[in-house]
């Protein structure tokens, strides 16, 4: 089902959620290609395992469920990092001698063998990230480093609400079957969203003092963000790209938007593009443009999601806006 991280770029064009079901522990282990691992079943009963995953350019997101207690010896590629979060609160696994509590993140550097003990009926979300990608995101977007903190123990305590948001994002990513239509930049934005959520999960940004710009600069940052989004309207500009363009951390960007507009940056960026699409629909010549044309021009590649967001913001469907455009007046007859 999956491939080695070294060939992720070649697989990116497919970029689709894939699911495999195994009826043997060894088969389940083989379904995670690119890992060196062995699964031993420790409790009696029929084994059923399920693996749902998505490869982005440098990130592999997956959810694994297993019906029986397993001892797993695992090793991810040497240039990668593995993060694991229990999907449910009922049962507790272990990484080495340490319990993976319901409010804990398990962590392991690549190239090092580690052992997992997972009880029956266990489900875990996993994220495998190329080290260079993780470090670049940490430096250019987060202005924070999770690796030093995480590498001390292999277990990082997390907050319940952060875990709920993280698991919710991963569920949404793995439930979406439309990833094959994503452009390269859209895939990278999705990848950055997963990485940002991972940093939020670890709470590392809370350890960093936010750089609070003076009020005029806060307003400039918001204004510059709007101009940048409109200048690149044909594609969805994400928060990580804005951080790099404006040379601020994600937390600083969030503070500026919340202070100036009372909105999260991602919500504002989406609203700007939706307003632009609405103006274009309102000004369209009848029969010259379709809703899909306008949506694509403003970086909305999923038409159904565009229609949902549009109706939520404006109270009408984009097709209704287009239908309401008056026909051009007929030339008056000469008398």
Secondary structure, 3 states (H helix, E strand, C coil): CCCCHHHHHHHCCCCCCEEEEECCHHHHHHCCCCCEEEEEECCCCCCCEEEEEEECCCEEEEEEEECCCEEEEEECCCCEEEEEEECCCCCCEEECCEEECCCEEEEEECCCCEEEEECCCEEEEEEEEEHHHHHHHHHHHHCCCCHHHHCCCCEEECCHHHHHHHHHHHHHHHHCCCHHHCCHHHHHHHHHHHHHHHHHHHCHHHHCCCCCCCHHHHHHHHHHHHHHHHHCCCCCCCHHHHHHHHCCCHHHHHHHHHHHCCCCHHHHHHHHHHHHHHHHHHCCCCCCCCHHHHHHHCCCCCHHHHHHHHHHHHCCCHHHHHHCCCCCCCCCCCC
